[in-house]
Amino acid sequence: MGQHHIQSSATIDAPVTTIYAILSDYHKGHQAILPKRYFTNLTVLKGGQGSGTIAQVEMNVFGAKKVLNMVISEPEPGRILVETDREAGVVTTFTLDPTEDLRRTQVTISTVMEPSSGLRGLFEKMLNPPIIRRIYRQELQLLADFAAKKDYSDR
């Protein structure tokens, strides 16, 4: 059936360094931008800052609870952050691109996931993209709000 690819983007009024600092901080920053309606818990199991971090994320979507064990990598430190759960077949990438004036950042959240087989996979293909895009729009808004309140650029 092929992989599902879902993404959402927004331009946020903060420089790349600030946005990246928030996203790569799994103890405080990243937790602050997760929509509580869908993300019921994020527990740092190892590390907590960028590459090498291992975090357990509990999600509740459509009344179904899902636990993801994410390993964090930084293919391009300061620009690309990747969360991978090999067992669940889910890879989420945060890509940051500065605007021309370097004061704002184009943030793209992109997920590639392996669908289930059979009828369940068909339902996932129909239902996952719109709900995940909604979650990402909320997450991007929370990121913008958090960046406006707290300055991470001096870390």
ABEGO torsion letter per residue (X at the ends): XEBBBBBBBBBBBBBAAAAAAAAABAAAAAAAABBAAABABBBBABEGBEBGBBBBBBBBBGGBBBBBBBBBBBABBGABBBBBBAAAGBBBBBBBBBBAAGABBBBBBBBBBBBBBEAAAAAAAAAAAAAAAAAAAAAAAAAAAAAAABBAAAX
